[in-house]
């Protein structure tokens, strides 16, 4: 039987894993946001090869499992002499995957801004890049903020996949505790609680933003 003492012993280990999970999610999101913003702009480019390559990237990374992408980066790249630590392999894999989804989120945000806003900016003498930077993007990002934060929850939960490449996140610690104690059910339930502690408050913020 699992006792309170057992839970008190496991909780600090899972808390350490939660810190790593949050760090991994934040780093992956930063990568994904940078890629997604660039991708959304490239999809509006007049240079057809750039649009085609961006669309290919989006389709490939949205159409294949994130776990496969992690395996290709962590286990496949060493075949070409590229060795990446588990944490940064996780950041790269989840970041590239997030970038594909965020490209579509940001593209939808940009498309939601009425074309008259850009035309007005051009009419007062702004260059196209300035119109995008100072007029269109600020409005588009406000529209994209709620779905981006909602997607951030999914990225945080997806950090559990990095268990398979030995990142010491929540599920990694939970699995090791389960192997040591054979008490898989209680420790996995405790791990789920840690995920919920982070995810639920963020989801409440998203709901408030969507209500405005």
N, C-alpha and C positions, 0 to 999 in steps of 0.2 A: 504493500500500500504506500502511496505517495503521501508524505507528511508535509506540514508547514515548513519544517526545516529543509526539506528537499527543495521546495519552491523558493525559499530564501537563498538557497545555494545556487539555484539555476538562474534566478532573476538577474543578478549582476552580469553574468556571462551573456545573457540575451540582451541586456542593456548595452553592453559593449558592442554587440553585433548590430544593435539598432543605430548606434552612432555611425558605424561604418556604412550601414544601409542608407542613412540620410546623406552622408558625404558622397557616396556613390551616386545617389539619385540627383543631388544638386549638380555635381560635376557633369553627369550625363545630360542633364537638362540644359546646362550652359552650352555644351557642345551642340545639342539638338537645336537650341534656339538660334545659335549662330548659323548653323547649316540651313535651318528652316527659313530664316529671314532671307538668306542669300538665294535659296532655292525659289522662294516665292517671287523674288525680283527677277531671277533668271527666266522663270516661266512667262514673264511679261516682256522679255527681251525680243528685239526685232531680229536677233541673230539666231537663225533656225537651229544650227547644230547645238547651241547652248540650251535651247528649249528642249530639244530631243534628248540630250544627255541627262538633263535634269528630270525629265519625265521618266526616262529609263531607270534612273536611280530611285525615284519614288516608287515605281511599280515593283522593282526588284526587292527593295527593303520592306515594302508593305506586303508583298506577296510571298515572302519566305519567313519561316519562324525565327524569332529573335534568338532562340537557343542554337539554331544552326549557324547563325551569324556569329555568335559568341565562340562556337567551336572552330569556325574557320579562322577567326582572328587569333585565338589562343593556341589552338593545336595545329592549325594550317600554316600560319605565317612563319613559324620557326623553320619550316621546310625551305624557306627562301632566305634564311638567316636573320629573320626579324623576331627577336625575343622580346616579349612584352610581359610585364608583371601581371598577376591575376587582377589586381585592382584596376590598372590602367587598360587592360584588355576589356574588362567589364565596362569601363567608362566609354571606350571607343565603340564597343559593340552596341551598348544601349543608346549611346549618343547618336550613332549613325541611324539606328532604327527610329529613334525619336525624331531625328531630323526629317525623315521621310513623311511622318505624320504631321509634324509642325509646318512643313512646307505647305501642305494643303490647308491647315488652319490659318496660316498667315495669308495665303493666297485668297482665301474666302474673306478674310478681314479687309484686305486691300480692295477686293471687288465690291465690298459693301459700301465703300465711300463713293458717293455720287460723283460721276465724271465731271459735273459742273464745278466741283471744288478744285480739281486740277486745272480746268480751263480758266477759272477765275485767277488762280495763282499765276498761270502763264500770261494772262492778260495784263497783270500788273508788273510784268517784267521779270518774273522768276524764271530761271532755267528749268528744264524738265527734271534734272536731278534735285534741284532745290525745292521744286514743287512736291516731289515725292518725299523728300526728307522733312520738310517743315510743315507741309499741309496734309498730305495723304497718310503718311506713316503714323503720325500721332493719333489720328482718328482710327486708323485700321487696328493699331495695337490695343486701343481701348476696347474695341469690339472683340479682338482675339484673346483678351486677358482671361475671361471666364473659362473658355474651352482649353486654354493653355494650362491653367491651374488644375482643371479637371484631369487633363492628360498627365500632369505632374504626379497625381496620385497613382495612376497606372504605371508610370515609370518607377516610382518608389516600390510598388508591389512587385514589379518585374525584376527588381534587384535580387529576389529570391532565386532567379535562374542562375545567378553567379555562384551559387552553391556548387554547381557542376565544374567550375574552374577554380575552386578552392579559395574564393574570396571569403574572409571571415565575417560575413554578415549574419543576420538573425538566424536564417535557416541552417547555415553551416554550423553554428554553435548548437542549435536545437538537435540537429542530426547527430552530432558528436555526443551530446548528452544522452540521446536515445540509444546510441550504440553502447555507451558505457553502462547504462542502467536498465535497458530494455523497457523503459517506461515511455514508449513513443507517444501514446495518446495524450497524456497530461502535458508533456513538454511541447508538443506541437500546438496544443490548445493555448499554452502560455505564449508561444511564438506568435500565434494569431492575434492574441491580445495586444502584443507590442505593435504589430502592424496596424491594428485598429486605433491605438492611441495616437499614432501619427496621422493616419488617413482620415479619420472622422472629423477632427477639427478643420482640416483643410477643405473637406467637402462642405462643411457648414459655411466657410468663407465663400466658396464657389457659389453656393445657393444664394447668399446675400448679394453677391456681385451680379448674378443673373437676374435677381429681382429688381435691380435698379434700372 
